[in-house]
Structure formats: structure tokens, C-alpha cells
Amino acid sequence: MEVYLVGGAVRDRLLGLPVSERDYVVIGASPAAMIEQGFRPVGRDFPVFLHPETHEEYALARAERKSGIGHGGFQFQTGPEVSLVSDLARRDLTINAMAEGPGGEIIDPYGGRTDLESRVLRHVSSAFVEDPLRLLRVARFSARFHALGFRLAPETRSLMQAMSQSGELTTLAPERIWQETRRALATDHPERYIQTLREVGALKILFPEIDCLFGIPQDPREHPEIDTGLHLLLALAAAARESTDPVVAYAVLVHDLGKGRTDPALWPHHPAHAESGLEVVREFNTRLRVPHAFRQAAELTTRWHLEIHRALDQDAESLDGWLSMLPYRQDPALLDPVLAACAADFRGRAGHESDPYPPRPFLSHLLPALAAIRLKPSEYDWTPEMKREALASRRIARIAQALKDGFCNT
């Protein structure tokens, strides 16, 4: 039995990046032999085992053959006769098709090390087109490694364009699409994920609500970049600077979907796009089966980002009116990603990337103070209307004081 470190751990170590998890491939073993040595089987489609002590994944070497449509349309062959080179051949990119032996030697049958040095994302073989999920993975790698200067090989770009035209992207399960998208949103350059999908023709298939934003004009007085799609890319880049939380980037990704429903006769203005966008975002969330924390931040950002932008331009009573519709009394921290997303939206405009954004610190100070307002024990027996009036009066007074004091550090 031979054991090799494979995939991302080898790639990241050669790039000098931290290695967060290690995967191994086992040559010349059977499932029975693995279980006999204490490994715990976990693979559903092919033999994968967890090490009895480290709990790292050890997969038996396998070859694959396309047998149907989509990401799951494969038959796998495992057994002692499957070689390491055959196992590496089924991987997506050359930089992910390297292995490291027990003595530290690098096994690189497909030129991955050369492509690492040249900063190229290149497919291993023409079998790349057989799995539509690989297109999303490459787009994600384009985002993750953008700062290192990686670029798509022209022939890989052509294959991805052919995949977009083949119809197989429509077979991907929502959970798979969301998994890759979430991971891309957690990178330092989530905008590259969207750009890459658009460049290869996949964005209009996977996310038509986003694709349609490109070419839609905005008021140049507010948006010097004019194009709504370009604004989205700038805002996504700003989101990564504001926060490492992918919830923030997701809220930014969908916050302007309402502009895709604006009557072209009204362009470059987009009246009520926050309200119309909320319906689109909810449909988007449902289709992708987006987790609750992402849904909540996205819907709150979409609906309230314009009010949040203008928070310091309103009087205390007006502020209390719409703030009361936000869930800050439940937990002020629920709005932290929303405020970060609003800051990214504001700074995601040409020439405004470094502008101060006072509403974020202002509301970050104000909302916990408002949430702390309570009735006094002597007021517990008051009528509901009296209680509401007392609490509203105290909130408005607290807001007025906050407006007077500022709390506007950027």
C-alpha cells in the first residue's frame, strides 16, 4: 500500500500558502484492507476513509468514466490496479493534479508545477468538459488566486465556453452551485468569480438575475462608473476589503437585483428598486437554497440600503420609523454584515473606493443603545399603548442625542 498527499495541499505548499487540510490517495489497497487498519469508511460514491487518529481523508485511487449527464454522471473504478497517474488524470486543473510522496518527492505527470510558476489555470485533459461543476471550481480558483497573478489558459477558457453552450450547467444541483459560490465569496477577490463566469458565458445560465445587470445604466451623479454590472464588481471587491465574512459579499452580490426590473424608459433612474429587488432576492435565495444567515443579510441589505445610506440626513423620528422595522432589538449584531455590505455598496463606485462611510459607525453605536432601552418596573402595568409611547419617546430621544454627538468615525 502506497500513500500520497494530493491536490490542494501540494499546490498550496508549493505556492508558500498555509495548508488548511490534507487529502491522501492510497495505491494498491482494498476497502477491506483499509478497514482492517482502523480506517472508517465515509465515501458514498467511491471508497473514502477517515484516518483513525488524524481524521484526515484517505481515498482509494480511482479512475472514472462518463456514463450520464451532469456532475453525477460518472462510473468509478477502484482497485489495486489503478495507478497514481490514472488517479491524477481525473482531476480538474494541472495545479491540482500533483502528488507528494512519503519522502517529499513531487509526482507531476501533467505539468502542474510549470503552470504554478507561470501562474496559469489549465485543465488536465479534454475530460474536463464532462463535469460541469469544474467550470465553477475554475471560476472560484480564478477568484482565490487572482492576487497571485493567475490567469486562465486560452484553451481552458475555450473549453469552459463550450461547456456553457452544452446545456450541462443546467443539470447542476442548487447545493453544488451554492457551495462553490459561497467559497468564492470568501476569497479576497469575489468579483473575479462573477467576471470569469460572465466571460465564459456561464453567468447568464446560472445567475441570469445578475447577468442582466451588465449594460443597465445608473445616474452618473451617483455612479460615475454608470454600468450597474460594473458597480456590482466594484462593490464585491469593496466587500472583501470591508470584511472576510462571505455573508457580507453575498448581500452585496444581490443588493441591486431590483435594477434588472426597472422599465428601460426610466433609465438611468431606478425608482423603488429596493422594494422590487426584495422579491427577486427572495426568489434567488429559494432557488439556490441559501442558508438563513445569508438570506437574512441579503434581504435586509436589499430592502434598506438606501435608508442606511441616508441615516445621518434624517431627523430622529424618521430614523426611528424605519429602524423599528429592522431586527436590532432581537440582536444588534444581526445587522453587522448589513452595515458592512452597505459600506461596500457605497465604496463600490468609481473614484469613491476610499471615501468615509459615517452611517456604519453611527448605526453600529446607535443600535445596541436602542436595543438596551427597557420599561421601568413601575411601568409594567401600563396599557400597551402607553408602553409603546414611552418606549418610542425614549428611542427618539436616544437617536436625537446620537445625531447630536456624532459617532461618525469612519
N, C-alpha and C positions, 0 to 999 in steps of 0.2 A: 504494500500500500504506500503510495507516494502522496504527499500533501503539499499544495502550493497556495501561497497567498495570491489572490487575483483581484482584478477590477480596480475600483476607485482607490483602494488603499495603496496599491502600487503606483498608480498615477499621481496621487496627491503627495506621496513621499518623494517621488522624483521631481515634483514641482516645488518642494520645500514647504508644502502646506500641512497643517495639522491633520492627522488621520483620526477620524472620529469612530469609525467602525471597520472591522476587518472581516472579509469573507474568504473562505478557502474552498478549493476544489480538490477532490480526492480521486486519484487514479488507481485502478486495479483493485477496487473493493466492491463488496456487495452490501445491500441493506442489512442482511443478517450479520455480516462481519462488523458493521458499524454499531449495531445494537448490542452485539456481544461485548464490545469495548466500552459500553456505557453511554453511547450517544443516544439522544432522544429524537425520534423522527417527528418532523413538523411539516414537511412538504406535502402539499395536497396534490399537485400535478406531477411532480417528479421528486426523487429522493433528496431531501434536505434534512440535516440533523443539527441539533444543538450540542456543543461540547459539554460534557458533564460538569466541568468546573468553570470555564470562562463564559459559557452560553453563547459563544460566537458560532456563526453558521458555517457548516461544512456540507457542501453539495457534491454528490457523486458526479463525475464527468458525464456529460450528455451531448448527444447530437440531436438535431431537430429537423423535421421535415414538414413543409407546409401541407396541410390537409383540409383546410377550410378557410373561411373568410375571417378577417379581424385579428385582434390581438391574441385571442384564444385558439385560433385555428391551426394548431401545430400538434404533431405527434413527436414524442420524445423517445430517444433510445438511450438507455443507460446500461452500464455493464463494464466489466474489467477490460473489455476490448476497446472501449472508447478512449482515444488518446487526448493528451492535453491540448495539442494543436487543433484537434477537431472541436474540443470544447470551446476554445478561444474563438474559433471561426464563427460561432453563432452570435457573438457579441456585436453591439451596435457600432461603436467607433474604435478606430485603431488605438486611441489613447486609453481605452478601457479593455483592450484585448491583450494585455501583458500579464505575466505571472512572475512571481518571485519564489525561487526555490529555498530549501532549508538553509543553504549556505549564503543566501543573499544574492545569488545569481539571477539575472533578469532574462526571462524567456520572452522573446518578442518576435513572433513569426510574421507579423503584419505591419511592421514599421511604425509602431506606436511611439517609440522613443524619438524617432526623427520628427514625427508630427508634433510631439510635445515641444521639441526645441524650435520647430518652425511656427508653433502656435496655430496649428491647423486642426479643425474638426473634420475628420474624413471617415467615411463609412468603411467597414471591413470588407464587405463583398456586396454583390448585387442582391443577395438575400435580404439586405437592409429593407427593401421595399415591402417585404412580406408581412412586417409587423407595423401597423400604423402608429402604435404607441411610440415607436422610435423617433418619429418626427417631433413629437412633443418633448421627448428627452433631449434631443439635439437642440431644440429651441431653448430648453432650460439650461443646458450646458453653455449655450451662447451667452445667456444672461450671467451665469455663475462665473465664467472665465473671461468676461468682456474686459475687465480691468487689466488682465494679463496680456491682452492683445490678440486673443484667439479669434479666428475668422473661419467661416465655412469654406471648405474646398468647393470649387465650382462644380465638380461632378456630383458632390453630395447635395448641393443646392438643387441641381437638376433632378436628382432622384426624389428629393422632397417635393418639388413641384409636380412631378409625375404622380407621387402618392396623393397629393391634394386633389388631383384630377381623377384619380382612380375610383373614388367613392368609398374607399375603405375607412376613411376617417369617421364616417357616419356610423360605423359599427362599434366604435369605442364606447365603453360603459361610462356613464357620468362620473362614477367614482374614480376611474382611471384618469379622466381628464382633470378632475378636481385635484387629485393627488399631485400630478405634475405641475399644475398651475400654482397650487399652494407653495410647493417647493421653489418654484421660480420667483414667486412674490417675496420669498425670504432672502433672495440674493441682493447683492449691492447694486445690481442694475436690472430691476424687473422690467424696465422699458424695453430691454433688448429681447425679452421673451415675446412681447407683443410685436415688436418690429420684425423679428425673424418669422413668426407665424404669418405676418402680412406679406413679407417678401416672397414666401413660397406658396402663397395662395391658400393657406390653411385658416387664416383668421375669419374669412367670410363664411367658412363652413362650420367652424367650431363656435365662434362668437360673432354672429352677424350683427348683434346689437352694438358691438364695439367697432367692427369694421366699417359700419356705415357712418361713423363719426368723422372719418377722414374725408376732407373736402367740404365739410359744413363750416361756413364762416361764422365768426363771432364779432362782436363790436370791437373794432381795433383800439378804441379808447380804453377798454378794459383788458383786451387781449391783443397785445402787439403782434403775437405770433399768428393771429387770425384763425387759422385752421383748428377745429375742435380736436381732431385726432392728434395734431402736433402738441396741443395743450395737454392732452392726456399723457403723452410720452414724457413731456417736461414735468408734469405733476408726479408721475410714477418715479422718475429719477429723484425728485424732491422728497418723495415719501421715504425712500431708502436713506436719505440724509437725515430725515426727521426721526426715524425710528427703525429698529431692527424687527419689529413685530409685523408679520405678514398680514395681520388683521388690518393694519393701517393701509398697507399697499392695496389690499383688496377693496377697502372703502373708496380709495382714490380711483381704482380701476373702473368702478361702476357709477361714480357720483354724478356724471354728466350724461348718462344714457338717455335722459329725457330730451336732450337736444337732438337726438336722432328722430324724434317725433314732431319736431317743430315744422309747421307749414312753411315751405320754402319762400312763400310770399312775404313772410315776416323776417326772414334773414336780413341782417346779421343778428337780430334780436331774438331772444328765446324766452318770451313771457311764460311764467308758470312751469318752467322746465323742471323745477324741483318736485313739484306735485306730480307731474306726468311721469317723471323719472322713477318715482317710488313704485309705480305699478310695474314698470319694466324691470326694475331691480328685483322685485319680489318674484316675478316670473323667472328671471335669470337664476336666482337663488334656488328656486324649486327645481328647475331643470338640472342644475349641477349638483343638487343635494348638498348644498353648502352648510357647514356646521353652524350652530346657533350663534356663537360669538362673532363670526364673520358676518352672518346675516344681520345681526343687530347693529353692528357698527356701520355696515353698508347702508342700511335703510335710514338710520339716523343721520348719517352724513349727507345722503342724497336729499332728504327732505329739509334739513335745517342748515345746510352750509351757507346759504345766503344770509340768513338771520345771524348766524355766528360771525360772519364777516363784518356785519354792521352792528355788532353788540355794543360798541362804545359810542355809537352815534344815536342811541335811543335813550329815552328817559326811563326812570326806574319802573314805572307802572307798565310801560310797553314791554320792557325786558321780562318782568315777572309774568306777563301774559303768555309768552311763548316758552319761556323756561319751564313753566309749570307743566308743559306737555312733554318734557324730557324726563327720563328715569333717574335723575340725580338724587332724589330723596331715597330711592331704593339703595343706591350705591354710587357716589360721585365718580368713583374710578371707572365705571362703565363708560363714561364719556371721554376718558383719556385718549383712546385711539381715534375718536371722532374729532377731537380738537387737533390732534396731530395730523389727521387727514385734511382738515380744513387749512392748516398751515401749509401743507404740501400743495393743496389746490391754489392757494394764494401765491405761493412762491414758484409754482409751475407755469410761469409766464415769462416770455422773453424779456430779459432785462430786469426782472424782479426777483431773481433767484436768491438774493441775499437780503431782501427787504425785511425790516422788522414786522412781526405779526402780533400786535398787542392783544387781540382777543384771546389768544391761547393762554398766556399767563394770567390775564384778568379773570377769565372764567375758571381756570384751574384753582385760583384762590377763592373765588366767589361761591362756587357750587358746594364745596364742603361746609362753608359757613351757613349757607341756606339750608342744607340738609340737617344741620345741628339745631335749627330752630324748633322748639317744642312748646306745648302748652304748659302753663304753670299748674301745680296741683289744685289751686283754688279755682281753676277754670274747667276742671274735668266735668263738672255738672252743667256746664253751659249748653245751650241749644246748638245743634250742628251749624246753623247759620252764624251764630256768634263766634263759634270756634274758627270757622273759615275766615271770617272777617278779621279776627285777632291775628291769625297766622299770616294772612295776606298783608296786613299792616306792618307786621314785623319784617316780613321778607322785603317789602318795598323799601322800608327804612334801611335795611341792611344793604340792599342794592344801591340806594342813593348814596350811602356812606362809601361804598366801594367805588362808585363812579367819582366821588369827590377825592378819595385817597389815591386812586390810580391802579396800583398793582399791575402796571403795564410793562414790566421788564420783558425784553424780547428773548 
